[in-house]
Amino acid sequence: MTVQLHARDVGTGTPLVLLHAFPLSSAMWLAQREGLANRFRVITPDLRGFGGSVLGDDEPSIDAMADDVAGVFRRLGLRRAVVCGLSMGGYVAMALCRRHPDLVLGLVLAATRATADAEPVREVRLRQAGRLEDEGTTQVLVDDVLPGLVGPTTFRQRALVYGRVRGLVQATPPRAAAWAQRAMAGRADAFETLHGLRVPALVMIGDEDALATEDEARAMSGALPNAELLVIPRAGHLCAVEQPDLFNQAVAEFAAALARTSH
């Protein structure tokens, strides 16, 4: 069963669907809504359980999250869109490409990876999911996940950005975070999907990202038939939040070029 996602929809032009990171919500895309809606139609769904979206009763699965996003396309009458996913949103974007390829005009993958989790990472996710359910608070996310979300430059020089990210993490519903951790732990390798992608792609990584690596970003861009790679300076995992101007400029150039060639 798909869940009807809460989604903000601003601006006009080529549609951009932005899929948020874990454990945040569509609120992380504030600078993208403000910076891109004058040129594009910017749609920012809350993935199931996060922000304004309900969790539902399905078993945890990235595929279910991708089907939810396809439901947003149907509800808003979107034929195709540039789909951008950051971190967990990237996993959902890749699943959307596999399950609903006709919806994707172009793909932006930021701070994410195409490999399945290694066993130690899986174990950490499942352990955190258990704590989230048992404790009913986000303390494990604040302690264990928050420190890796931003780079040292942001931590030292952008106190307001770090404070905002911390607030978003603390606002995450624990049950939704547990469900998402289980979904991510169970996801499959996505390289076959990337090899078969028929649309242009942009892969981005922050040069201070401690969770996804530049090598992983290069592997994804190398697997994609038509991809560019951009390394964003002085940014950690949440490169769209830490360096919004550079991120927005890259997405805008990518989407504008697609719009010119897709008519």
N, C-alpha and C positions, 0 to 999 in steps of 0.2 A: 504493500500500500504506500503510495506517495503521500507526503505531507504537503499541505499548502504553505509555502514559505512566505513569511513577511518580507517584502522587498521595497526599497526606496527606488524611485524612478524619476530622474531629473534630466532636463536638457532635451535637445533634439539632435538629429543627425544619425550617423552610423552608431548602432547600439554597442555599448561596452558592458559586459556582465562581469562584475568583479566579485570573486569568491574569497572570503576572508580566511585568516590564519586561525589556528588553535592557540590558546583558548580564548579567542576574542569574539567579536561580532562584527556586523557591517559598520558599526561605529568607527572602526579603524580606518575606513575609507573616506573620512571627512574631507581631507585635503584633496582627494581625487574628485569627490563630488563638486567641491568648490573650484578646483582648477581645470577640470575637463568638461564640465556641463555646458560651457559656452560654445563648445565645438562638437560634442557628442551627446548621445542619449546614454546616460550613466545609470546602470541598474545594479543595485547592491543588495542581494538577498542575505538574510540571516539563515545560515544553514540550520538544519533541524535541531531544536532544543536551545539554540543560541538566540540572543536578542529577542525579537518579537515572535519567533517561530516555535510551534509546539514540538515536542519530542516524538510523540507517537509510540506505537508498541512493537515496531519491527525489530528484528535482530540487528545488532550493529553491523553496518556495511557501508563502505564508500560507494558502492554501486547504488544503494538506496538513496544516498545523498545526491548522486548524479541524476537519478530519475526525478528527484524533487526539483532540481534545477531545470530539467527539461519541462516540468510542469509550469515553471515560471514563464518560460518561452511561450507555451500554449496560452496561458492566462493573459499575457500581455500582447499576444498577437505578433511575437517576434519570429520572423522566418529564419534569420541567421544573425549571429552577433560575433564580435571579437570577445573571446572568453579569456579572462585573466584570473589565474589562481595563485595565491601566495601560500606557501607551506602546505597545510592541510587543504586549502583551497586549490592548490596545484594537483593534489591527488584526485580531488573531485573533478577538476577540469580534464585530467587525463582519462578518467572513467567516462566522462561525458563524451569525449572524442571516440572512445571505443563503443559506447552504447547508443549514442545519438550523433554520429558524425555529420549528418546533414545540417545540424544546427550551428556548426562552428565555421565561421568565416576566417578566423585567424586565432592563434593560440599564444598567450603570454604565460610563461611559467617562471615564477619568481621564488627564490629561496625554497626550493622543493627538490625532490629526488624521484627518479623513476624506479629505483630498486625497491623490493619489498624490505621490510625491517629485518635486520640481523637478529638472531635469537636474543642476545643481551638487551637490545633496544625493545624488543617485543616484551620481554619479561618486565622491564621497567614500566612500560605502558600499562600492562595488566596489573602490576602492583599498585601503580597510582590510581587506576580505575577502582580497585578494591578499596583503597583509602578514601577516595571521593565518596563512594557509596556508604562506607561504614561511618565516616566522620560527618558527612553532610555539610562540609565546608570546603572552601577553596585553598586551605592552608598549604596542602601539598603542592599546589600549582604555584603559589607565591614562593614557597621554599625551593622547589626543584625545577620549575619551568621558567618562571619570570627571569632569573638571572641570565638565561641564554637567549632571551628574545631580542635584546638590543646589544649593540656593540659597545666597546669601551669608550669610543668618542661620544656617543650619545649619553652614556652613563656619566661621563665627566662634564660634558659641555651643554647638554640639552636636558636639564632637570625637568622642565615642563613636559617634554615628550616622555621621559621615563615615568614621571608621575601619572601621566594619562594612561600609559600602557598598564601600569600597576593597577589603576582603577578599573580598567576593562577586565583584567584578569580576575580581580576580586569580585566583579559583578557577574561572572560566569556561573550559571546554575550547575551545581556539582553533578547532578544526574546526567545532564547533557555532556559535560566534560568526560565523565566515565564512559558513556556510550561512544563518544567520538574516539577516545583512546582505544577502546576495543575494536572499533571499526578500522582505525589506522593500523592496529596490530595485525589484523587479518587480511590486509590488502595484498594483492598480487603484484608481481613485477609488471611494469608498464612499458618496457622497451619495445615489445612487439607492436604496441599501439603507436608509439612514436615513429617507428620505422615505416608504418603504413599511412602516416598522416599526409594528406594531400593539400594541406593549406599552409601558408607561411606561418612561421613561429618566431617568437622572441624569447630568449632565455636570459633571466637576470639573476645576479647574485651580489650580495654585499661583500666587500673585501674583508669585513670583520665578522662574517657570519660564522658562528661556532656550531651551528646545528646542521646546516647544509654546506657543502664545500664547493670550492671553485672547480675541483676535479669532477665532482658529480654534475655540476652545471655544464662543463665541457662535454662530458659523456652524453648528456641529453641533447645538446646542440649538435653533436656529431652524429647522433642517431636519427635526428630529424632530417628529412630530405631537403628542407628549405628553411634554414634557421640562422638567426644572428645571436651572438652572445654579447651581453653587456655586463661588465663588472662595475658596480656602483661604489665609489670611494667613500670611506668614513661612514659605512653603514653596516649594521649587523643583520640579524635575521629579518627584522621588520623593515626592510629597505624602503618600502612605500611610505612608512610612517616617519622614518629617520631622515630620509632624503627625498621628501615629496616632490620638490621641483624637478630634480633629475629624473625621478621615476615617471612623473607626469609627462615630461618632455619626450622621454623614450616611447611611452605608450601612445602619446598623441601622434608622433611621427610614424610609428608603425601602423596605427589605425587609419591615419589619413592616407598613407600610401596604399593600403588595402582598399579603401573606399574608392580611390581613383581607378584601380585596376579591376574592381568587381562589377562596375557598371557595364 
